[in-house]
């Protein structure tokens, strides 16, 4: 559709602006000028700058997820695949913040809307990790494997957001990504060790 094509063009222009000026300094006027449109024309396709940025990140994330999951096929064990995937996932998050010079305050503002639109990609991530969970023990019921996969991602995101958004008072200081990576790696090992030890007795209420 014509409107879809125009949206993609705006996303492409915005990507260049965010990379050049950073998210905080980029204005709708900057994006419009690069497109040859006035700012008011952008509102036909996007509600605000936050929504445009979310579209930029989701477009990149969609291809990143596909590429990562293909790359995982070279890994041997299910745990190795999960650990490697989550490490690369954090690396992509770091790249987004660095490339677009996104401050913790701006990230706090964007996060709620981003999560609403991220759902399709999140479901693919959950399905991928669930596949690895069942590879550890194929006796684990599908719904329980899915719940474990969801908890791994939710908990890893919680560790990441606590350090980057909430526990970093200096907006000019880079978050401690090594600490985040180490904590996520430990979390995953802890969860998967529990899965291996209790695969035959796993039982919990599923919502």
HELIX and SHEET records of a PDB file:
HELIX    1   1 UNK A    2  UNK A   21  1                                  20    
HELIX    2   2 UNK A   28  UNK A   35  1                                   8    
HELIX    3   3 UNK A   39  UNK A   42  1                                   4    
HELIX    4   4 UNK A   49  UNK A   71  1                                  23    
HELIX    5   5 UNK A   72  UNK A   74  5                                   3    
HELIX    6   6 UNK A   78  UNK A   99  1                                  22    
HELIX    7   7 UNK A  104  UNK A  117  1                                  14    
HELIX    8   8 UNK A  119  UNK A  136  1                                  18    
HELIX    9   9 UNK A  142  UNK A  161  1                                  20    
HELIX   10  10 UNK A  162  UNK A  166  3                                   5    
HELIX   11  11 UNK A  177  UNK A  198  1                                  22    
END                                                                             
